Amino acid sequence: MADSPDNRWAPWYVYLVAIVGSNLLKQQFMEGVAAPVNVGITVVLVVLVVALVTWVWRATHRQGSDRSSQ
């Protein structure tokens, strides 16, 4: 398993930095919002950030792409 890493997913710390950064940015705009609404927006934000990070990671780290042969 160590010989063939799973390149479908970014390293955990990429997700962590993206989620924490987006949450800090969200907090600047969400002052005074009710807690349940804030939780709902946070869940949606995390799902979107994970999807975006994964999409960018897979687009830039394709196995068998032309860049890997250069």
N, C-alpha and C positions, 0 to 999 in steps of 0.2 A: 504494500500500500504506500509506503514511503517513496518507492521508486516512481510511482505515477500519481502525482498530486491531482486532486480534483480541481480543474481550472474553471469550472462552471460558477464558482462562488468566489467573491473577493475575500481577502483575509478579514477576520473578525474585527480588527481594529479600524478598518476602512468604514465598516458599518457603524461602529461606535462613534467615530469622529463625526460622520455625516449626521447621525441621529442627534447627538448632543448639540452640534452646531445649529442644526435646523430648529431644535427645541429652544435653544437660547434666543434665536432670532424670532421665533413664534411668540415667546414671552414678551417681547418688546411691543407687540401689537395686541396682546390678549389681556391686558390689565383690566380688571373689573368684570370679566366674563364669569358667569356661574361655573362652578366646578364640574358638573356633569357635561356641560358644553365643552369645556376645556379638555376634559378627558377624551371625549369623542373626537375632537379635532386632533389631539395628540395621536390617537390610534390611527386615524386616517393619514396623518403626516408620516408616521413611522412606516406604514405600508407603502406609501408613495416613495419615501426615501430608499427603502430596501429594494423596491422594484427599479428605481432609477440607477442606484449603485450597481445592482446586478446586471442591468442592461448595458451600462457603460463598460463594466468589467468584461462581460462576454464579447462585446463589440471590439474591445481593444486587446483581448487575450485569446483569440481564436486559435484552436489547434489546427495545424495544417494550413495556415494562411500563408500568403505570399511573403509576408514579413518574416516569418520564422525560417524561411529557406535562404534569406539574404544574409 
